[in-house]
Amino acid sequence: MKILLISDVHANIEALNSILDTVGGYDYIVYLGDLVDYGPSPAETIDKLKELDPIIVKGNHDEAVAYNIDCRCGEATHWLSIYTREKISLKNLGKEDIKYLRSLPEHRLIDIDNLKIFVVHASPSNPLYGYLYPWRPKHEILKMLKPTSNIGLLSEIRYDILLYGHTHHQCYINVDGVKIVNPGSVGQPRDYDWRAAAAILDTNKNIVSFIRVKYNVNKVIQKLSNLIHERSVLEALKTILMKGAIPTT
């Protein structure tokens, strides 16, 4: 089976459509969380995900918008998340959108081609908020691979593949027999490549193919400029969108 992996669209419908228009020939879509915040099109993004009906899990920003709570994201972008959640996400989403975000599960365990696949936004040990960077020490990664006890019996589960997002960095590593795959961020890449990111997992051939697709980033920036009246917020978001990097100042 070929599985299209997408994550962290963050209300950037132009970036999402560029992936969908470019990539074909897959059997499933797995969406790894964070539909909202940062971008100008939260309602359109939710509508598109409903239409696609993928295997989907909730992200920390989805949780934050669903319950109007803090997203507990990294400090460098926390102020941007607060602003865009208050000024864009919550102002543009209706009751059905909020209900949809609340309905999303925090994790999924699926079987495809006799492979057990754990699907989560951040990490099995901390489904919404853990940052599983591939450059972390092995012993830390191993701890993060163990599902939280809050998941109940899943804390003892064994799986072959972990699919996750949250870090906005593409990743494919093998740690003690577990393949760990992150497709990167569709709408908010932060790995110094501004193009929309995704991946294809081929379970038959046992390979992961990373994808980068150009899209009309200027259209997204124009939408943001119509919604954001704080220059510092707009300039920071422009830098992320155009450079794939978080501003240093």
DODO-599912 format. One line per 2 residues: number of its first residue (from 1); their letters; for each residue y, z, x of C-alpha. Coordinates in steps of 0.02 Angstrom, whole numbers, plus 50000, padded with zeros to 5 digits. Example, Ala and Ser with C-alpha at 12.3 -4.5 7.8 and 13.67 -1.06 7.14 Angstrom:
REM DODO-599912
1) as) 49775 50390 50615  49947 50357 50684
END
This chain:
REM DODO-599912
1) mk) 50000 50000 50000  50179 49968 50053
3) il) 50300 50106 50006  50488 50082 50011
5) li) 50567 50244 50072  50748 50276 50025
7) sd) 50852 50434 50036  51027 50505 50035
9) vh) 51119 50368 49940  51260 50492 49907
11) an) 51341 50392 49767  51355 50234 49872
13) ie) 51289 50106 49749  51342 49958 49859
15) al) 51231 50019 50000  51085 50052 49882
17) ns) 51098 49880 49803  51102 49799 49975
19) il) 50934 49880 50016  50857 49831 49850
21) dt) 50922 49652 49862  50858 49631 50040
23) vg) 50689 49718 50042  50542 49653 49943
25) gy) 50354 49657 49939  50325 49842 49912
27) dy) 50209 49932 49790  50301 50097 49767
29) iv) 50473 50172 49794  50489 50349 49854
31) yl) 50663 50426 49841  50693 50579 49950
33) gd) 50843 50660 49869  51033 50669 49868
35) lv) 51096 50543 49742  51270 50619 49731
37) dy) 51424 50683 49827  51527 50597 49963
39) gp) 51526 50426 49877  51626 50354 49732
41) sp) 51485 50301 49614  51376 50449 49561
43) ae) 51344 50391 49382  51297 50215 49434
45) ti) 51180 50283 49566  51091 50395 49442
47) dk) 51076 50251 49319  50999 50141 49454
49) lk) 50872 50274 49504  50823 50299 49322
51) el) 50797 50111 49310  50691 50106 49468
53) dp) 50588 50258 49412  50528 50301 49588
55) ii) 50427 50448 49649  50577 50562 49673
57) vk) 50626 50735 49732  50786 50834 49721
59) gn) 50910 50852 49865  51027 50996 49904
61) hd) 51177 50898 49839  51084 50857 49679
63) ea) 51053 51043 49657  51234 51084 49696
65) va) 51301 50963 49566  51169 51009 49438
67) yn) 51215 51193 49442  51392 51186 49515
69) id) 51342 51287 49668  51367 51268 49855
71) cr) 51264 51132 49938  51237 51233 50098
73) cg) 51253 51077 50204  51308 51066 50386
75) ea) 51478 51140 50427  51549 50976 50492
77) th) 51539 50894 50321  51542 51047 50208
79) wl) 51726 51027 50164  51697 50846 50117
81) si) 51553 50894 50003  51659 51024 49913
83) yt) 51801 50902 49885  51696 50756 49826
85) re) 51587 50865 49716  51739 50937 49627
87) ki) 51847 50780 49621  51716 50644 49598
89) sl) 51538 50701 49557  51574 50832 49424
91) kn) 51716 50732 49348  51615 50572 49328
93) lg) 51445 50635 49272  51398 50670 49092
95) ke) 51280 50798 49017  51131 50680 49027
97) di) 51165 50649 49212  51169 50836 49247
99) ky) 51011 50859 49145  50926 50724 49249
101) lr) 50976 50806 49414  50910 50973 49352
103) sl) 50745 50894 49303  50704 50830 49477
105) pe) 50563 50922 49568  50591 50999 49739
107) hr) 50430 50929 49809  50286 50813 49768
109) li) 50110 50799 49835  50038 50625 49808
111) di) 49880 50533 49857  49889 50351 49911
113) dn) 49749 50258 50000  49655 50421 50026
115) lk) 49805 50496 50114  49887 50658 50059
117) if) 50075 50634 50066  50198 50777 50052
119) vv) 50367 50721 49983  50521 50832 50002
121) ha) 50706 50817 50037  50727 50936 50184
123) sp) 50565 51017 50245  50406 51093 50171
125) sn) 50461 51266 50228  50634 51247 50151
127) pl) 50632 51103 50026  50820 51089 49996
129) yg) 50905 51156 50151  50798 51149 50309
131) yl) 50852 51026 50445  50697 50951 50525
133) yp) 50768 50856 50672  50635 50767 50778
135) wr) 50712 50834 50938  50680 51015 50889
137) pk) 50547 51107 50993  50370 51076 50935
139) he) 50340 51258 50885  50492 51252 50769
141) il) 50435 51089 50689  50261 51162 50659
143) km) 50339 51309 50567  50441 51191 50460
145) lk) 50286 51090 50414  50207 51239 50324
147) pt) 50256 51239 50140  50354 51389 50082
149) sn) 50256 51527 49997  50366 51497 49843
151) ig) 50264 51341 49815  50113 51450 49784
153) ll) 49945 51373 49825  50032 51230 49914
155) se) 50066 51350 50056  49886 51322 50108
157) ir) 49884 51135 50079  49847 51009 50215
159) yd) 49928 50839 50214  49925 50682 50321
161) il) 50103 50619 50303  50270 50704 50274
163) ly) 50409 50601 50196  50581 50681 50201
165) gh) 50768 50647 50213  50920 50764 50230
167) th) 50959 50736 50415  51029 50559 50394
169) hq) 50930 50507 50549  50782 50389 50551
171) cy) 50626 50467 50623  50441 50433 50647
173) in) 50342 50558 50750  50167 50630 50752
175) vd) 50149 50818 50769  49971 50885 50778
177) gv) 49904 50743 50673  50040 50746 50540
179) ki) 50145 50588 50531  50326 50636 50498
181) vn) 50438 50499 50427  50622 50499 50384
183) pg) 50698 50333 50326  50876 50389 50364
185) sv) 51021 50382 50242  51057 50234 50130
187) gq) 51238 50279 50093  51293 50399 50230
189) pr) 51209 50358 50397  51259 50476 50536
191) dy) 51160 50405 50681  51301 50294 50746
193) dw) 51243 50143 50646  51345 50116 50488
195) ra) 51221 50000 50403  51118 50060 50254
197) aa) 50953 50134 50313  50780 50134 50236
199) ai) 50598 50112 50289  50433 50036 50235
201) ld) 50274 50139 50256  50120 50029 50259
203) tn) 49972 50145 50226  49844 50006 50255
205) kn) 49907 49958 50427  49965 50135 50468
207) iv) 50138 50078 50523  50318 50120 50482
209) sf) 50453 49986 50487  50633 50042 50491
211) ir) 50765 49942 50399  50954 49923 50423
213) vk) 51057 49817 50305  51242 49771 50307
215) yn) 51340 49794 50146  51519 49784 50084
217) vn) 51582 49948 50155  51763 49900 50122
219) kv) 51726 49895 49936  51662 50074 49945
221) iq) 51816 50130 50042  51929 50047 49913
223) kl) 51840 50141 49773  51861 50304 49868
225) sn) 52045 50271 49898  52069 50256 49711
227) li) 51989 50426 49684  52044 50529 49834
229) he) 52222 50584 49860  52195 50693 50014
231) rs) 52223 50584 50167  52115 50693 50282
233) vl) 51966 50680 50163  51982 50492 50144
235) ea) 52000 50462 50331  51848 50570 50370
237) lk) 51741 50478 50242  51802 50310 50308
239) ti) 51749 50359 50484  51574 50405 50426
241) lm) 51556 50245 50324  51624 50129 50457
243) kg) 51551 50209 50614  51398 50303 50552
245) ai) 51464 50459 50636  51544 50622 50583
247) pt) 51725 50639 50643  51742 50758 50789
249) t) 51916 50819 50740
END
